[in-house]
Amino acid sequence: MLYGAIIGDIVGSVYEFHNLRSKKFPFMTDGCYITDDSCMTIALASAIKQWKEKGGDLSQIAADSMRLIGNRYPDKGYGGMFWQWLRDPDMGPYNSWGNGAAMRISAAGYLGESITEVKHISYMVTSVTHDHIEGIKGAEATAVAIFLARNGCSKEEIAEYIEKNYYDLCDCVEDLQADYEWDSSCQGTVPPALQCFFESTDYEDAIRNAISIGGDSDTIGAITGAVAGAYYGVPVELKEQAKKYIPDDLLEIVEQFDTK
């Protein structure tokens, strides 16, 4: 479900440039909002769902969907190069290793029917912008973690797969709270975000871990939340609360995706 990432994004939206180093904070407040993380998560979900149902060129469908929603919601905090890409339909990938590749990938982990297909989907929708090897890797690691989580793997099994194929495990959450610094790269964002999931006790606790380490809070929240949502499920009351932050046209996509 997409709510895993979206709620993490909403909660982190007010802390990206006002970092906390604590798990004690109001979870969703009137000041929260959806950022580019949620918009692009929803755009890719729409694209991948369309491709699964009707076929076609997945990369082109993904690019069209991201540009459609990105230009419909232009004030959501897009990065500079991605913003240029959104505005220019002729612009190709730009060798990015940014963490935007990982924060938007939830649907690949849900709609892929095998690890092989998850990796294929992840590559096809990521490489339209983030074609640097680290961008490809960050998105794929996140998508695979979601796939493993939703298919009943233990945290230990997920961690083992990630460590074997993608990243060394990083510092514990307590150390990250003390030492982690703002980092917009996949390689500097995905491992800490996954660690926040590995040390969590439930979905909300995972998001609280993610916000507590500081850094790019909305994106860390989205990545952690995507995996935690697949592993624990998202509490109904949090989904209902999140709906008030999502515009009607985007909420329709989210609800249709969850129904599927």
N, C-alpha and C positions, 0 to 999 in steps of 0.2 A: 504494500500500500504506500501511497505517496505521502500520507500524513506523517510518517516517520521523519522524513527529511524536512517537510514543510514546517512542522512544529519546532524542530531544532533551529531552523532559520528564523522563525518568528521570535522565539525566545532570545536568540543571539543578536537580533537586529539592533537592539539599543545598547549593546555592550561592545560592539566591534571597535569603536574608538573611545570607549570608556570601560576598559577591561576591569573585571573583578578577579579576585584571587580567593574566592569563597564559594561554597555551594549554597549559601543562605541568601536567597534573593527572591523577589516576586516572580512567579513563573511566566505568566503572560499578562502584561499590563496594557493600559490604554495607549501607551506610547509605542508599543510594538507594531510591526508591520511586516509584510512580505517583502523580500529583497529580490535581486536578480537570481539568487539561488533557487527560490521557489518558482519564479517565472520560467526559468530554463528547465528545471525539473519537470514542470508541467508540460512545457513545449516538447521535450523529448519523449515524455510518456505518450502524448498524443501522436507523435510521429511513429514511435515503435509499435504502438497499438494498430495504427493504420497499416503499417508494413506487414504486420503479422496477419491481418485480415485480408489485405488486398494485394500484397506484393509490391514490386516496383523497386526503384533505386533508393535504398534506405538512406544513404548519405544525403541525397538531394531532398528527400522528404524531411529529414532532420533539419537541414539548413533552412528550408522554407518555413518550417514550423517555428524555429527559433527566431527567425527574422520577423515573422508575422506577430508573434507575441511580444518580442522585444521592442518592436516599433509601436505596438499598441500600448505598451507600458514602458515608456522611455526613461522614467525617472527613478529607477530602482537600484542604482549604484553599480552599473556595469563598468568593467575595466576599460581602459582607454583603447587598446587594440581591438577588444571584442566589440566595443561601441562602434568603431570604424567599420568592422566587419558587418555588424547589423545593418548599417546604413548603406553599404555598398554591395549590391547583389552580385557583382562581378568579382569581389575580393575572395581569394582562396585562403587556405590555412596559413598561419603566420608563425609557425615553429614555437608555439607556446607550451611552457611547462607549468602554467598557472593552475591553481587549485580549483578553478572553475570547471575543469574537466571532470573532477571527482564529485563535486557538489550536485551535479545535475543528472547523475547516471542511474538513479534508483530504478527506473523502469527496466533497464537491461537485466538487472538482477532478478526481477520479478517475472518478466515475460520470456526470458531465455529458458529453454527446456533442458539444457545440459550445460556443463561448464564450457564446452566447446562453443555452443551457440551464444552463451553469455559473452564470451570473449570476442566473438565475431561481431555481435551487435555493438558492444562497447567500442570496438575499434572503428566501426563504420560511422557511428554518431559522434565520436570524439575527434577523429582525424580531420573533420571539416574545418576545425579551428586549431585544436591543440595537437599538432602532428609531431611535436618533439617527443622523444622516447619516454621522457619522464611524465609528460602529460598523458600519453597512451597508458603508461604503467599505473599511474595514480587512479585513473578512471577504471581500469580493468581490475585492479586490486579491490577497489570499493565494490564494484559490481559482483565480483566473485564472492566477496565476504557476505554480501546480501543474499546471494544465491545459496550459499552454504548454510547461512543462518535460517533461511525460510524452509530449508529442507532437513532441519532437525540436527544439524551438526552441533557438537558442543563447542564452547568457547575455546577449549584446548585444541580441538581439531581445526577450528578456523585459524587460530593463531599459528598453529604448525604449518598450515598451508600458506599463509601469508609470509611467514618467515622463510620457508623453503623457496618460494617463487617470486617474492617481491621485495620485502623490506625486513631488516633486522627489527626485533621488538625494541621499543623505545623505553624511556624512563617511566617509572610509575607516576600515577597522577599526582601524588604528593610532591614529587620532585618537579614535575611539570608546572605545578602551581607556583613553585619558587623560582624556576629558571627559564620557563618557555618564553620565547620572544615572538613578536608578530612576524609571520612568514606567509607569503602569498604563493609559494611553490607547492606543487603536489608532494614532492619529497619531504617538505617541511611541515605539511599539514595532515596528510593521510595517516602516517604512523601514530602521531599523537591522538588523532580523532579515534582511531581504532583502539588505542590503549584505553581511552575513556569508556568505550564499550566493554572491553575485556574486564575492567574493574568494577563494572556497574552491578547493581542488585535488581534493578527493574528499569523500565523505559525512562521514567522521569529522572531516576538517579543517573542514568547515562547522560542525559542532557545537562544535568547539573554538573557532572564531571567535566563535560565539554566546555561549558561556560566558565568554569572555575579556573581553567588554565590560562585564560586570556587569549591574546592573539586575534586572529580573524574569526571572531566569535560566531557570527552567523554561518559561516562556511564550515567551521569545525562542528557546530551544532547540527548542521544539515547532514554532514557525512556520518557523524556518530549516530544521529537520529535515524538515518536510513537503515543502518545495520541493526541498531537496537530495536527498531520497529519490526524488522523481519524476524528477529530472534524472540522478542517478548510479546509482540503485538502492541498496539497503541490503545491506551484506555479510551473508552467511548467518551467519557466526559472531556478529555483533552481534545479529541477530534471535534466535538461539538463546539468547544470554546474556540478552536482554531478557525472554524468556518466563518466567523465574523470578520476575519482579517483578509479573506480571499474574495476577490471580485466574482460576481455571479458567473461570468463566462468561463473563468478559470476553474471555479468550483464545479461547474458542470463536467469538465474534463476529469477532475479528480474523482468525482463520484462515479462516473462511467468506468474509469480505470479500476476503482475498488470493486465495483460490481463484477467486472470481468474476472 
